[in-house]
Amino acid sequence: MSETVYRNATLFDGLGGAPVQSDVLIRDGIIAAIGKTLPVSEKAVEINCHGLWLLPGMLDIHTHLDLEVELTPGLPEVVRHGTTTVVIGNCSIGVSYGNQRRNGEDPIVDCFARVENIPRVVLEKVAEHCTWDSSSAYLDHLKAMPLGVNIAPLLPHSMVRIEVMGLNGSVSRKPTATELRQMEKLVETAMQEGYVGLSTDALPFHFLANAPHKKNRIPTQYAEFSELKRLLSVVRRFGRVWQATPPKDDIVDAVRTFLLTSRRLYGRELKASVLAALDLRTNQSAYRLCLMLARILNSKNCWRAFSFSGSVRAVPDME
């Protein structure tokens, strides 16, 4: 049995209360006691935390570390700030299917260069190392890396469309019935494999970077409502999360998209992370609209809405 006690820490318990001065005893990797002047065994390791903060590891639910983790798996800057778990694959872009280089297309460079403002030379270097070709192989790749934090991947919708339709097809035409079934199967497979959900995107300034598609937005934005509804029905069935950035410039489309989260309409809740922080800082009506719709579309006790740092995320009440 191993014991470590952190003495005189400024303790934040993660529940929103004011910090307190306290000891924390860790026994065999599990918190065994919290209090003042905790008794420990003679072999316990004691760490003086006077003047230091002690808090639970932070979960960052919206990152674009998909490529950085390939270059620096330890993610030292993330760890330095106290984050212990990150969600990747946000905004419909990621590397779940490797570099997807086919027919002269280079989706990683095309999708990330302008959306995330990453230099092409860096993207090209990373893409060369993304040699897997399936969502399961990507999970195996992550498991084999010396990661510094826990990684929770979303399945990126743009990459699903590219995998089935090719990059050019995903931004120039509608999917066939066969291709829709293929996309549905890819989402179902990924949910079975353990992906935490599906990500989409509707922000109007997310464009592709390579010719001849510089005037095209990323593939997820060409999906019709019926496609989103079909793929999200799979996510809903598995009880996973839909990460979305809303179509902020079209209020009708935004409301219609929001309807997809409704428990009343679809019989089962769809967990959602809806992020458009910059817009909500300047448009408080959008903030109020999100809260109102969450109350209307779901049962009285089904939803809680969280607001912080100018962003709103509505998630199902797990109590």
MARDO-372463 format. One record per atom (N, C-alpha, C): z negated, x negated, y; residue in three letters. Coordinates in steps of 0.02 Angstrom, whole numbers, plus 50000, padded with zeros to 5 digits. Atoms other than C-alpha are relative to their C-alpha. Layout:
ZXYALA/...
This chain:
500004995849940MET/500005000050000MET/500004995650062MET/499975003749937SER/500494993350171SER/499785004450058SER/500244996349941GLU/499684998450335GLU/500164996150063GLU/499905002849934THR/500164995350515THR/499705004950050THR/500294995649949VAL/499165002050662VAL/500204997550069VAL/499805001449931TYR/499815002750839TYR/499425002350045TYR/500604998749961ARG/498325001550958ARG/500165001250074ARG/500014998949928ASN/498125008851132ASN/500705001150030ASN/499324998649976ALA/499915014951150ALA/499995006050047ALA/499874993949961THR/500515027051282THR/500465004249956THR/499664996350053LEU/501035040051153LEU/500335006350026LEU/499624993949988PHE/502405052851180PHE/500145003149932PHE/499944997150067ASP/502375065051034ASP/500675003449988ASP/499354996950009GLY/504125071951064GLY/500015007550007GLY/500054992749995LEU/503515089751091LEU/499995002450072LEU/499954998149930GLY/503625089351280GLY/499354999550039GLY/500645000549966GLY/501785086751320GLY/499934993350037GLY/500135006249964ALA/501055073451434ALA/499794994549951ALA/500195005450045PRO/500815056251355PRO/499254998950000PRO/500715001550007VAL/499095050951293VAL/499914993049974VAL/500175006550029GLN/498255034451252GLN/499755001149929GLN/500174998650069SER/498135033651064SER/500204994349954SER/499795004350055ASP/498235023550904ASP/500445004149954ASP/499584996850052VAL/499535027450771VAL/499974995649938VAL/500045003650063LEU/499275022450591LEU/500605001749955LEU/499434999250046ILE/500795019850479ILE/499794997349932ILE/500185002150068ARG/500455019250293ARG/500605001149953ARG/499424999850044ASP/501885015150174ASP/500595003450034ASP/499434997449964GLY/503145019450309GLY/499945007150026GLY/500104993149978ILE/502395036550348ILE/499415000350047ILE/500564999249953ILE/501295041750495ILE/499425003249962ILE/500584997650037ALA/499575043650417ALA/499465002950045ALA/500524997449955ALA/498475046750570ALA/500174998250072ALA/499925001149928ILE/498505048250759ILE/499335001550032ILE/500644999049968GLY/496945046150864GLY/499764993750033GLY/500285005949967LYS/495805034050953LYS/499564996149953LYS/500405004750040THR/495035018850869THR/500025001949926THR/499914998250069LEU/495735022950699LEU/499764994449953LEU/500225005150049PRO/494885013950552PRO/500584998349953PRO/499475002250045VAL/496055003550444VAL/499714994949950VAL/500225004850049SER/495934992050294SER/500034992950029SER/500025006949977GLU/495644973350311GLU/500704996850001GLU/499345002950005LYS/497454969750265LYS/500505003250048LYS/499544996649955ALA/498194981250397ALA/500254995450055ALA/499715003749943VAL/499354973750528VAL/499855004050063VAL/500174996549937GLU/498724977950703GLU/500454997450056GLU/499565001749945ILE/499904978350851ILE/499735003150064ILE/500284997749936ASN/499224979451028ASN/500575002750043ASN/499474996749961CYS/500284991951126CYS/499775001950070CYS/500254998349933HIS/499284992251288HIS/500564999150052HIS/499485000249950GLY/500474996351429GLY/500705001449975GLY/499354998650030LEU/501885000651309LEU/500055007349978LEU/499884993250024TRP/502665017351262TRP/500124999949925TRP/499864998950071LEU/502675023451083LEU/500245007149992LEU/499714993350004LEU/503785038151042LEU/500455000549939LEU/499544999250057PRO/504835045550901PRO/500694997450019PRO/499325002249988GLY/506575038550882GLY/500425005650030GLY/499604995049966MET/507835047450992MET/500665001249964MET/499374997950030LEU/509345056950927LEU/500515001250055LEU/499474999149951ASP/510935055251030ASP/500565004049967ASP/499544995550035ILE/512015070150983ILE/500724999550025ILE/499315000549975HIS/513545065451087HIS/500154992850019HIS/499795006849986THR/514225047851073THR/500724999049978THR/499335002150023HIS/515905039251053HIS/499944992749976HIS/500135006750028LEU/515245024250957LEU/500414998649937LEU/499605000750061ASP/516535026450818ASP/500324993149994ASP/499665006450001LEU/517425010550867LEU/499524994250011LEU/500485005349987GLU/515965000450933GLU/499624998149937GLU/500375001550061VAL/515065001950767VAL/500414995749952VAL/499585004350041GLU/516564993650684GLU/499964992750023GLU/500045006849974LEU/516374978450798LEU/499304997249998LEU/500705002149999THR/514474977850809THR/499595005349964THR/500344994750039PRO/513674988050668PRO/499275001050019PRO/500704999349983GLY/511924984550729GLY/499875004150062GLY/500064996249937LEU/512264993550896LEU/499364998050038LEU/500635002349969PRO/510924982950983PRO/499815003550064PRO/500184996649938GLU/511044991751151GLU/499735007049987GLU/500254993450019VAL/510785008651067VAL/499284999449976VAL/500675001050027VAL/509265002150973VAL/499524998150056VAL/500435002449946ARG/508574993651129ARG/499735005850042ARG/500224994249961HIS/508465010551215HIS/499615005149960HIS/500434995750039GLY/507485018351073GLY/500365005349959GLY/499624995150040THR/508885028250989THR/500034997749928THR/499995001750071THR/508785028750800THR/500535003749960THR/499474996250034THR/510135041550757THR/500535001950052THR/499454998149955VAL/511845044250836VAL/500505004349963VAL/499474995950026VAL/513165057550808VAL/500664997350027VAL/499345002549980ILE/514965051150810ILE/500535005149980ILE/499464995450015GLY/516655059550794GLY/500035005850049GLY/500014994649951ASN/516385070050951ASN/500685000950034ASN/499404998449959CYS/517745078251057CYS/500654999649961CYS/499424999550045SER/518935079350908SER/500334993449983SER/499695006450014ILE/519295060650900ILE/499534995549961ILE/500405004350041GLY/518695047750775GLY/500434996149951GLY/499635004150048VAL/519185037050626VAL/499865002249928VAL/500174997650067SER/518755047950477SER/500554998849949SER/499445001050045TYR/520495045350404TYR/500324993150010TYR/499735006749988GLY/520695026950450GLY/500434999950062GLY/499595000749939ASN/522005021350575ASN/500585004950003ASN/499484994850002GLN/523275034650520GLN/500674997650029GLN/499375002849975ARG/524695022950566ARG/500585001749952ARG/499434998050039ARG/526275031150501ARG/500595001350047ARG/499394998649962ASN/528075032050564ASN/499964997450071ASN/500055003049934GLY/527685020650710GLY/499475003050045GLY/500534996949960GLU/526235031550769GLU/499364995949996GLU/500635003849997ASP/524585023650821ASP/499465004550030ASP/500454994849973PRO/523345038150838PRO/499364997550033PRO/500625002449970ILE/521775027950874ILE/500124997850071ILE/499845002249932VAL/522575019551025VAL/500195006050043VAL/499764994349962ASP/523425035651078ASP/499435004650023ASP/500534995149985CYS/521845046351071CYS/499424997050041CYS/500595002849968PHE/520505034351131PHE/500134996750068PHE/499875004249941ALA/521365024351269ALA/499845003750066ALA/500104996549938ARG/521355037751404ARG/499385004549999ARG/500594995750005VAL/519975049151339VAL/499364995950012VAL/500615004149995GLU/518705034951327GLU/500094993850043GLU/499865005749956ASN/519525022151443ASN/499834993349967ASN/500105006250037ILE/519495008451311ILE/500654996150002ILE/499385004049996PRO/520734994051331PRO/500405000249935PRO/499574999650058ARG/522214994851213ARG/499904994249952ARG/500075005850044VAL/521934977251149VAL/499405000749955VAL/500594998850041VAL/520204982251088VAL/500155005349947VAL/499834994650047LEU/520854998251009LEU/500454997549944LEU/499545002750051GLU/522254989150919GLU/499634995649950GLU/500395004450043LYS/521024976350852LYS/499585004049951LYS/500424995850043VAL/519864989750785VAL/500425003749949VAL/499584996150044ALA/521275000150712ALA/500234995949940ALA/499795004250056GLU/521824985350605GLU/499494999849944GLU/500535000250050HIS/520154985850516HIS/499855006849968HIS/500134993350026CYS/520175004650484CYS/500495001449944CYS/499524999950056THR/521025003150315THR/499895005749951THR/500124994450046TRP/520265018350227TRP/500485005750017TRP/499524994649988ASP/521285034250211ASP/499745006949981ASP/500294993550015SER/520075048350172SER/499315000650031SER/500664998949970SER/518495056150240SER/499444997349956SER/500515002750045SER/517515051050085SER/499994992450002SER/499975007349995ALA/518115032950096ALA/499674997650064ALA/500335001949937TYR/517505032550276TYR/499245000149993TYR/500734999850012LEU/515755037850223LEU/499784994049958LEU/500165005950041ASP/515775024250090ASP/500014993650043ASP/499965005749954HIS/516305011850224HIS/499384999450043HIS/500605000149958LEU/514855016850337LEU/499394997949961LEU/500585001650041LYS/513605015650195LYS/499974992649984LYS/499985007150018ALA/514164997850159ALA/499874995450060ALA/500095004149940MET/513904991950339MET/499274998950016MET/500705001449980PRO/512304983750406PRO/499835003750065PRO/500094995849941LEU/511974998150526LEU/499314999050031LEU/500645000549965GLY/510614997050657GLY/499675006750011GLY/500264993249991VAL/510415015850672VAL/500305004549947VAL/499704995050044ASN/510735031350568ASN/500635002750033ASN/499364997349976ILE/512515037750585ILE/500125006949970ILE/499844993250022ALA/512925056450576ALA/500705001650025ALA/499324998849977PRO/514815059250580PRO/500215007350001PRO/499644993749998LEU/515705074850636LEU/500724998849977LEU/499295000650017LEU/517455078150570LEU/500415001750062LEU/499644998849937PRO/518635076350720PRO/500645003949989PRO/499454995350011HIS/519885090550732HIS/500684997050017HIS/499355003149983SER/521255080550819SER/500254995749942SER/499805004450054MET/521245068250675MET/500185004049937MET/499814995650055VAL/521305082550548VAL/500725002350010VAL/499324997749986ARG/522875089150633ARG/500514994349990ARG/499565005750008ILE/523645071750637ILE/500104998449926ILE/499965001550071GLU/523245069150453GLU/500495004749965GLU/499584995050033VAL/524175085050406VAL/500705000450031VAL/499374998749965MET/525545086350538MET/500334993850028MET/499765005949964GLY/525765068550601GLY/499845000850073GLY/500174999649929LEU/525395064150781LEU/500525003950040LEU/499474996549963ASN/527075070050848ASN/499995007549985ASN/500004992950018GLY/527015086450752GLY/499395003650027GLY/500634996749979SER/525205089850804SER/500005002050073SER/499984998449929VAL/525685090650988VAL/500675003250021VAL/499334997549983SER/527455097850977SER/500195006549966SER/499814993950035ARG/527435112750859ARG/499385003249969ARG/500544996550034LYS/526355125550770LYS/499974997849927LYS/500045001750071PRO/525695121650596PRO/500295005649957PRO/499774995050048THR/526495130350448THR/499415002949963THR/500544996950040ALA/525495141550333ALA/499734994949950ALA/500215005250047THR/525445127150208THR/499564994950035THR/500395005049963GLU/524815115050339GLU/499325002750020GLU/500644997049984LEU/523455127150393LEU/499544999949939LEU/500405000450061ARG/522865128050212ARG/499774992949987ARG/500185007050009GLN/522885109150203GLN/499434998050047GLN/500535001649952MET/521815107750361MET/499345003349978MET/500604996550024GLU/520605120750293GLU/499694996349942GLU/500255003750058LYS/520465110850132LYS/499674993450021LYS/500305006349976LEU/520125094550226LEU/499325001350031LEU/500644998449970VAL/518735102850325VAL/499495001749946VAL/500454998150054GLU/517975110450168GLU/499784993849961GLU/500175006150036THR/518045093650079THR/499504995850038THR/500455004049959ALA/517205084750223ALA/499315003150004ALA/500654996849999MET/515815097650232MET/499644998849934MET/500305001350066GLN/515525095450045GLN/499754992849996GLN/500185007150003GLU/515445076650071GLU/499394998350042GLU/500595001149960GLY/514075078250201GLY/500114999250074GLY/499885000249928TYR/514915078250372TYR/499585005550033TYR/500464995349969VAL/513775086950496VAL/500345005850034VAL/499654994449969GLY/515125098050567GLY/500704998050021GLY/499325001049975LEU/516805099150656LEU/499984999650076LEU/499985000649927SER/517205093650833SER/500695001950026SER/499384998249966THR/518525100750949THR/499934998250074THR/500025001949929ASP/518955098151132ASP/500495004350039ASP/499554996049957ALA/519705108251275ALA/499984997750072ALA/500025002449931LEU/519415097551430LEU/500714998350023LEU/499305000549979PRO/521035097551533PRO/500224992950017PRO/499805006849980PHE/521005078851574PHE/500014995149941PHE/499985004350060HIS/521035072251394HIS/500724999649974HIS/499305000950016PHE/522795065551373PHE/500104994249951PHE/499805005650043LEU/523665054351247LEU/500254994250044LEU/499885006049960ALA/524075036551301ALA/500684996849989ALA/499385003650016ASN/525695031051217ASN/500625004350013ASN/499354996649995ALA/527505035551254ALA/500225001949930ALA/499764995449948PRO/528275047851227PRO/499525005850014PRO/500474994449997HIS/526675058251231HIS/499514999550059HIS/500485001049947LYS/525855052851394LYS/499855006450040LYS/500114993749966LYS/526035070551463LYS/499705005249953LYS/500314995450049ASN/525285078351306ASN/499254998849996ASN/500725000650012ARG/523445081951282ARG/499884998449927ARG/500155001950068ILE/522545076951124ILE/500115006049953ILE/499754994750045PRO/523045087050968PRO/499585006249995PRO/500424994150008THR/521545098650957THR/500165005550051THR/499884995149946GLN/522085106951120GLN/500625004249988GLN/499404996050017TYR/523685113451039TYR/499855004949943TYR/500194995350053ALA/522735123350908ALA/499905007050030ALA/500104993249977GLU/522825142150928GLU/499315002649978GLU/500654997150015PHE/521285153050922PHE/499925001549925PHE/500034998350071SER/521715158650746SER/499854993849957SER/500145006250037GLU/521695140550686GLU/499274998050006GLU/500715001749990LEU/519995137050763LEU/499565004849960LEU/500394995050036LYS/519305153150691LYS/500004998649925LYS/499945001250071ARG/519935148750518ARG/499604993849978ARG/500355006250018LEU/519245131050516LEU/499245000750011LEU/500724999149986LEU/517585136150594LEU/499675004749950LEU/500294995850052SER/517355149350460SER/499744995749942SER/500235004750051VAL/517195134750339VAL/499354996750023VAL/500605003249972VAL/515935126050452VAL/499415004849998VAL/500524994850000ARG/514955142350468ARG/499735001049929ARG/500194998950069ARG/514945144650279ARG/499544994549974ARG/500425005650022PHE/514165127450254PHE/499384999250044PHE/500585000649956GLY/512905130150394GLY/500004993750042GLY/499945006149961ARG/513555115250491ARG/500115001450074ARG/499994999649926VAL/513835111950677VAL/500714999750027VAL/499375000549963TRP/515295115150792TRP/499854996650066TRP/500055003449936GLN/515375102350933GLN/500625001650040GLN/499434997849960ALA/516485108651073ALA/499914998250073ALA/499995000149927THR/516955105151251THR/500435006050021THR/499684993549987PRO/517445121951327PRO/500614999450046PRO/499434999749954PRO/519075126551415PRO/499775002350069PRO/500384998349939LYS/518215125951583LYS/500425003250054LYS/499584997349946ASP/519715130851691ASP/500275007049985ASP/499764993350018ASP/520065147251600ASP/499415004049974ASP/500614996550017ILE/518585158951600ILE/500115004849942ILE/499864995450055VAL/519425171451483VAL/500014996349934VAL/499965004050061ASP/519825158051355ASP/499324997249982ASP/500675002750013ALA/518085150751375ALA/499555005249967ALA/500414994650030VAL/517255167551337VAL/500245001549930VAL/499734998650066ARG/518425170751191ARG/499794994649950ARG/500215005550043THR/518015153551120THR/499265000649984THR/500724999350010PHE/516165156851144PHE/499845005449948PHE/500104994650048LEU/516345172551039LEU/499964997449928LEU/500005002950068LEU/516615161350887LEU/499304998249977LEU/500695001750019THR/514755157250891THR/499595006149982THR/500404993950005SER/514235175350875SER/499795001749929SER/500274997650064ARG/513125180450732ARG/500155007449991ARG/499864992850004ARG/513415198750774ARG/500715001349975ARG/499304998850016LEU/515305197250757LEU/500204997349932LEU/499785003450061TYR/515405185550608TYR/499495000149943TYR/500484999050054GLY/513845189950508GLY/499554994149986GLY/500425005950011ARG/513125172450512ARG/500074995550061ARG/499985004249941GLU/512665160750653GLU/500424993849989GLU/499655006450000LEU/513715145650696LEU/499644995450049LEU/500355004749957LYS/512695131250761LYS/500514996550045LYS/499515002849953ALA/513515124250917ALA/499684995250048ALA/500185004749947SER/513375109551034SER/500575000250051SER/499484999149950VAL/514335113851192VAL/499834995750060VAL/500165005049949LEU/514435099751316LEU/500534999850054LEU/499575000949942ALA/515185099751490ALA/499544998650059ALA/500555001449954ALA/513805091551590ALA/500224999750073ALA/499795000749931LEU/514805087251745LEU/500155006750032LEU/499854993449973ASP/515415104951767ASP/499385004050014ASP/500614996049991LEU/513695112451745LEU/499574997450057LEU/500365002649942ARG/512985101051880ARG/500265003250064ARG/499704997349939THR/514185108552006THR/500145007549995THR/499834993050010ASN/514435125951932ASN/499435003449962ASN/500584996950032GLN/512785134751899GLN/500175006749969GLN/499814993750031SER/513695150851859SER/500194999049927SER/499835001550070ALA/514335142451699ALA/499374999549959ALA/500655000650034TYR/512545138351653TYR/499725006949984TYR/500274993250010ARG/511995156451677ARG/500435003949951ARG/499564996450046LEU/513525162851584LEU/499864998149928LEU/500155002350068CYS/513115152151431CYS/499375003449973CYS/500634997050021LEU/511345158851424LEU/500085007549988LEU/499904992850007MET/511895176851450MET/500395001649937MET/499604998750060LEU/513225176051315LEU/499614998749936LEU/500405001550059ALA/512025168051192ALA/499545005849984ALA/500454994350011ARG/510825182651217ARG/500385006249976ARG/499624994050017ILE/512175196051205ILE/500304999649930ILE/499625000750061LEU/513125189151056LEU/499584998949938LEU/500435001550057ASN/511635185450945ASN/499375004250004ASN/500604996050002SER/510065194250890SER/499474997150047SER/500485001749948LYS/508575193751007LYS/499634993549985LYS/500405005950017ASN/507635180150913ASN/500414994449968ASN/499595004850037CYS/509125170550845CYS/500124993650039CYS/499795005949962TRP/509475158850988TRP/499474997750049TRP/500365003149946ARG/508575146851098ARG/500514996050040ARG/499545003949960ALA/509495138651242ALA/499624994350033ALA/500325005849972PHE/509055121251296PHE/500424997450059PHE/499655002649942SER/509505114551468SER/499654993650022SER/500295006349976PHE/509265096551520PHE/500574995650025PHE/499525004749971SER/510165083351624SER/500665003450020SER/499404996549978GLY/511375096451685GLY/500435002649945GLY/499594997550056SER/512015100851511SER/499635005449964SER/500294994650038VAL/511715115851402VAL/500234999549928VAL/499834999750070ARG/511645116251215ARG/499645006049970ARG/500314994250033ALA/511335132551121ALA/499994998749926ALA/500075001350072VAL/510675130350945VAL/499595005449968VAL/500374994750033PRO/510005142450816PRO/499264998249994PRO/500725000950009ASP/508135144750807ASP/499864998949926ASP/500125001750069MET/507575136350647MET/499315002349976MET/500664997850020GLU/505845144050647GLU/500045006249956GLU/
